[in-house]
Amino acid sequence: MLPGVLDRYLLRELLRTQLAVLLVLLLIILGGVLARMLREAAEGRIPSDLIMPLLLFGSLRGLILLFPIALFVALMLTLGRLYQDSEMSALRACGVGPLRLYQAFAWVIIPSMGLAAVLVFWVSPTVVSLMEQLRTQALQRSELVGISPGRFLIARQDARVFYIESLSEDRRRMEAVFTQRRDAKGTDIVVARQAEQYVDETTGQRFLVLLDGYRYQGIPGQGAYQIMAFERYGVRVPETSGGANRRQNRDALPSHQLWRSEDPALRAEWQWRASVPLSVLVLSLLALPLAHTSPRKGRYAKLAAGILVYVVYANLLILAKSWYADGYTPAWLGMNWVHLLPVLLMLALLYQQQGGFWQPLRGMGHR
């Protein structure tokens, strides 16, 4: 069945508003990701030539996760304009009820659910996997990543302190390097004019090869220090991002692998992905009664309430995922209970506004 006159009018308003909301969200995401990428590049954690690929992938992944809120806000704004211009009152006078409006908006909601499912189940893991590959390649390159100029880095394994003053213009050498390690035998200090990074291809472990420097060993307060001059001296560099890599590896796993797993953490990740298309549906259903207002209150009257509802809903999803992954929530319940809350709120609002649940059936035959 092709969309009627009313359907085409509402869809045109909704799609135009949704495009504007997506552009605004994309600009916000681009700004945040770009700021993070520039900071990491300035600190030497990623090479400068990887900023654009990581910016593209990071923005795409962020936009996928924010896809439900984009449609939700677009629906709220579209319905708010209809209320503001008294068009909703005219539609009601013609016998167009909530169910008829849901029928019109379904031309966008259902394809949006399918698109969200494709993006979150297949596109997002691929994007995360590509981002991990880029970062892994960056660690294996001779460019220096992981140690930030002008900042102290403390290794968790042996509490060794690393400090470099600056990077060379080609970012391949460290200038004015300082390391310090304390233990029961005393203090071990190494200073060098320059240093470069070396990556063991077998183990992936990184080392600092210090050039033209001195090593001081002894106990502070005593004069019995050993001083050794060297031309080359190797020091192991600690890994500081292991926890993040483990989290990202789970995000990059194929969806079919998550579905077949018995691990609660992986099952929670699968339900987290499934919650994206489900949230498109439940938020879209909630938008109609939640946007209900009088013409004098304006188009944005209920937008703040809608955003508040989304924030609570999104945080409950995060909490439910953590509970399920940690085994606090039974497998049969999982994260599904969170999606019932907006549905119950929708039914309560419809009952309050329509005076009963039978009223949404009005207007089904009107075009």
Solvent accessible surface area in square Angstrom, and as a share of the most:
residue,aa,sasa,rsa
1,M,153,0.69
2,L,155,0.77
3,P,31,0.20
4,G,12,0.11
5,V,106,0.61
6,L,16,0.08
7,D,1,0.00
8,R,125,0.45
9,Y,66,0.25
10,L,0,0.00
11,L,21,0.11
12,R,128,0.47
13,E,21,0.09
14,L,0,0.00
15,L,93,0.46
16,R,146,0.53
17,T,16,0.10
18,Q,14,0.06
19,L,109,0.54
20,A,53,0.41
21,V,16,0.09
22,L,41,0.21
23,L,95,0.47
24,V,84,0.48
25,L,30,0.15
26,L,54,0.27
27,L,123,0.61
28,I,111,0.56
29,I,19,0.09
30,L,58,0.29
31,G,41,0.39
32,G,42,0.40
33,V,11,0.06
34,L,67,0.33
35,A,57,0.44
36,R,91,0.33
37,M,1,0.00
38,L,93,0.46
39,R,122,0.44
40,E,17,0.07
41,A,10,0.08
42,A,72,0.56
43,E,23,0.10
44,G,0,0.00
45,R,98,0.36
46,I,3,0.02
47,P,4,0.03
48,S,69,0.44
49,D,88,0.46
50,L,17,0.08
51,I,22,0.11
52,M,130,0.58
53,P,44,0.28
54,L,0,0.00
55,L,17,0.08
56,L,115,0.57
57,F,41,0.17
58,G,9,0.08
59,S,4,0.03
60,L,65,0.32
61,R,62,0.23
62,G,18,0.18
63,L,40,0.20
64,I,4,0.02
65,L,64,0.32
66,L,54,0.27
67,F,17,0.07
68,P,6,0.04
69,I,15,0.08
70,A,0,0.00
71,L,1,0.00
72,F,2,0.01
73,V,21,0.12
74,A,0,0.00
75,L,2,0.01
76,M,6,0.03
77,L,22,0.11
78,T,2,0.01
79,L,1,0.00
80,G,3,0.02
81,R,42,0.15
82,L,0,0.00
83,Y,15,0.06
84,Q,80,0.36
85,D,73,0.38
86,S,52,0.33
87,E,50,0.23
88,M,5,0.02
89,S,65,0.42
90,A,56,0.43
91,L,29,0.14
92,R,98,0.36
93,A,91,0.71
94,C,82,0.49
95,G,13,0.12
96,V,8,0.05
97,G,7,0.07
98,P,12,0.08
99,L,58,0.29
100,R,1,0.00
101,L,6,0.03
102,Y,28,0.11
103,Q,55,0.24
104,A,0,0.00
105,F,4,0.02
106,A,29,0.23
107,W,96,0.34
108,V,11,0.06
109,I,8,0.04
110,I,115,0.59
111,P,79,0.50
112,S,9,0.06
113,M,45,0.20
114,G,39,0.38
115,L,90,0.45
116,A,1,0.01
117,A,25,0.19
118,V,73,0.42
119,L,34,0.17
120,V,3,0.02
121,F,27,0.11
122,W,163,0.57
123,V,45,0.26
124,S,11,0.07
125,P,8,0.05
126,T,74,0.43
127,V,7,0.04
128,V,5,0.03
129,S,34,0.22
130,L,66,0.33
131,M,27,0.12
132,E,34,0.15
133,Q,92,0.41
134,L,31,0.16
135,R,61,0.22
136,T,65,0.38
137,Q,98,0.43
138,A,2,0.01
139,L,59,0.30
140,Q,118,0.52
141,R,75,0.28
142,S,60,0.39
143,E,27,0.12
144,L,5,0.02
145,V,1,0.01
146,G,18,0.17
147,I,2,0.01
148,S,14,0.09
149,P,37,0.24
150,G,45,0.44
151,R,132,0.48
152,F,133,0.55
153,L,35,0.17
154,I,110,0.56
155,A,4,0.03
156,R,217,0.79
157,Q,112,0.50
158,D,45,0.23
159,A,59,0.46
160,R,31,0.11
161,V,27,0.16
162,F,1,0.01
163,Y,56,0.21
164,I,0,0.00
165,E,110,0.49
166,S,43,0.28
167,L,30,0.15
168,S,24,0.15
169,E,184,0.83
170,D,88,0.46
171,R,69,0.25
172,R,113,0.41
173,R,85,0.31
174,M,1,0.00
175,E,46,0.21
176,A,44,0.34
177,V,3,0.02
178,F,55,0.23
179,T,0,0.00
180,Q,37,0.16
181,R,74,0.27
182,R,160,0.58
183,D,68,0.35
184,A,112,0.87
185,K,179,0.76
186,G,13,0.13
187,T,10,0.06
188,D,17,0.09
189,I,41,0.21
190,V,0,0.00
191,V,49,0.28
192,A,10,0.07
193,R,136,0.50
194,Q,31,0.14
195,A,0,0.00
196,E,48,0.21
197,Q,15,0.06
198,Y,120,0.45
199,V,24,0.14
200,D,39,0.20
201,E,173,0.78
202,T,128,0.74
203,T,99,0.58
204,G,40,0.38
205,Q,40,0.18
206,R,9,0.03
207,F,62,0.26
208,L,1,0.00
209,V,21,0.12
210,L,0,0.00
211,L,19,0.09
212,D,65,0.34
213,G,5,0.05
214,Y,108,0.41
215,R,52,0.19
216,Y,67,0.25
217,Q,64,0.29
218,G,14,0.13
219,I,79,0.40
220,P,80,0.50
221,G,89,0.85
222,Q,103,0.46
223,G,80,0.77
224,A,84,0.65
225,Y,81,0.31
226,Q,124,0.55
227,I,111,0.57
228,M,87,0.39
229,A,69,0.54
230,F,25,0.11
231,E,137,0.61
232,R,153,0.56
233,Y,47,0.18
234,G,48,0.46
235,V,8,0.05
236,R,125,0.46
237,V,1,0.00
238,P,6,0.04
239,E,74,0.33
240,T,70,0.41
241,S,50,0.32
242,G,33,0.32
243,G,43,0.42
244,A,42,0.33
245,N,65,0.33
246,R,165,0.60
247,R,117,0.43
248,Q,44,0.19
249,N,75,0.39
250,R,78,0.28
251,D,17,0.09
252,A,18,0.14
253,L,43,0.21
254,P,57,0.36
255,S,12,0.08
256,H,111,0.50
257,Q,82,0.36
258,L,0,0.00
259,W,133,0.47
260,R,184,0.67
261,S,21,0.14
262,E,163,0.73
263,D,66,0.34
264,P,61,0.38
265,A,24,0.18
266,L,32,0.16
267,R,65,0.24
268,A,0,0.00
269,E,6,0.03
270,W,60,0.21
271,Q,26,0.11
272,W,57,0.20
273,R,7,0.02
274,A,17,0.13
275,S,3,0.02
276,V,10,0.06
277,P,14,0.09
278,L,69,0.34
279,S,6,0.04
280,V,1,0.00
281,L,59,0.30
282,V,9,0.05
283,L,1,0.00
284,S,4,0.03
285,L,45,0.23
286,L,0,0.00
287,A,0,0.00
288,L,10,0.05
289,P,2,0.01
290,L,18,0.09
291,A,3,0.02
292,H,50,0.22
293,T,14,0.08
294,S,42,0.27
295,P,59,0.37
296,R,231,0.84
297,K,133,0.56
298,G,16,0.15
299,R,62,0.23
300,Y,138,0.53
301,A,40,0.31
302,K,63,0.27
303,L,36,0.18
304,A,78,0.60
305,A,40,0.31
306,G,1,0.01
307,I,77,0.39
308,L,116,0.58
309,V,31,0.18
310,Y,38,0.15
311,V,69,0.40
312,V,76,0.44
313,Y,8,0.03
314,A,24,0.19
315,N,81,0.41
316,L,45,0.22
317,L,13,0.07
318,I,99,0.50
319,L,73,0.36
320,A,0,0.00
321,K,42,0.18
322,S,50,0.33
323,W,99,0.35
324,Y,11,0.04
325,A,31,0.24
326,D,91,0.47
327,G,52,0.50
328,Y,165,0.63
329,T,14,0.08
330,P,60,0.37
331,A,75,0.58
332,W,198,0.70
333,L,51,0.25
334,G,0,0.00
335,M,2,0.01
336,N,75,0.39
337,W,55,0.19
338,V,0,0.00
339,H,16,0.07
340,L,105,0.52
341,L,78,0.39
342,P,6,0.03
343,V,41,0.23
344,L,108,0.54
345,L,67,0.33
346,M,16,0.07
347,L,67,0.34
348,A,58,0.45
349,L,33,0.17
350,L,10,0.05
351,Y,119,0.45
352,Q,139,0.62
353,Q,52,0.23
354,Q,35,0.16
355,G,59,0.57
356,G,7,0.06
357,F,117,0.49
358,W,154,0.54
359,Q,25,0.11
360,P,18,0.11
361,L,111,0.55
362,R,122,0.45
363,G,12,0.11
364,M,102,0.46
365,G,75,0.72
366,H,90,0.40
367,R,130,0.47
